[in-house]
């Protein structure tokens, strides 16, 4: 037997403030000019071998981190950007693509059916 909370629709749950934060992906859009210097950063973000990390760099644009929290995605994108790669965040709920430097973003474009526009973690100010 399902509990009342389990039977509740996701939009109704969002109105009550009990929806989980959306997941984010980290999209590697460019490997940069210093590919060999970027491989260790890709390894640290993905946990993959050096060989597989280099393959990811060669296939950019590609997703290097899939379905993670906003803070983990920002951290991974900043690590990659710090060594010369170009990485962006992709919100799994509203499909916005954003740079970690652009956060907090304008909450207006958020089109998630489960979150209010101000509820998106990318729209929250970080102090």
N, C-alpha and C positions, 0 to 999 in steps of 0.2 A: 504494500500500500504506500502510495506517495504522500509525503507530507505536503501541507499547504504551500510551503515555500518552494518545494520542488515542482509543484504544478503551476506555480505562478509564471506568467509569461515574462520574458526578458525585458520588454519595454516597461511592464508594470514594476518589475524589480528595480529597474533603473530609476523610476520615479521615487521609489522608497530609498534610494541611495545604497543598494546592496549589489551593485554590478562591479565585477572585477575590472581593474584597469586594462586597457587594450594592450596587446602585444605589439612589439616593434621588430622589424628586420633591419639589418645593416647591409646596405647595398654598396659594394665597391664599384664605383663608376669609372675609375681610372687608376692604373697601377703606378703612375708617375714615371719620371725619367730614371730614377734610381731603383730599379726592380729588385736587385739583390739586397739592397738595404731595407726594402719593405718586407721581404720574406719573413724575417724574424717577428715583425709586428703582426703579420697575418697568422703566423704560428701561435703567437701568444693570445690572439683573439679567438682563433678557431680550435686550437688544440690539435691541428693536423700536422702531418710530417712536413719537412722542408720541401720535398718533392711535390706533394699535393698542394701546398701553399703557393708554390711557384705556378702550378697549373691554374689555380684560381686567379692569380694575377694576370696570366696570359689570356684568360677568358672574360676579363672585365668588359662590360658591366655584368656583375653577378652578385648574388646574395651570399655573404660570408657568415653572417649570424642570423639564425632564423628563430622567430617567435620567442623573444626575450623581453624582459621588463624595459621600461623607458630608461631608467638610470644605467642599466647594463649596456643598452644600445648606445647611449650617448658616450659612455666610457670607451666602448670598442671603436666607435667612429672617430673619437678624438685621438685615440692611440694611432689609428691608421693615418689620419690627417697630419699628425705631428711628424711622421717620417716621410711625407711627400706624396702619399696616396690621396685619392679623393674618395671619401666615403660619406654617404647620406643615410638618413633614417627614413623608414617607410612604416607608417602607421597601418596595422592590419585591419583596423576598424573603418577608417575613412579613406585609406589609401593615399594620404598626402605624403609627398616626398619632401623632406626638409633637411637642412644642414644643421648639425648640432650647435653651430654658432648662432643660428636664427631662433633658438628656443629661449624664452617662451615665444610662441608664434601667435598670430591673431587667431582667436578661437572661432571666428566666424565661418571659415571654410570647412570646419569639421562636420562631416555628414554621417557620423555613426548613428544608427538607429537606437543604440543602447546607451549612449552617453549624451548629456547635455553638452553644448559647445564649450562651455567653461570647464567641463569635467575632464577633458582630455589632458593627460599629464604633460603633453608638449605645450599646452597653453598655460600651464601654471607657472607662476614666477618662482624662481629658485633663489633663496636668500643665502 
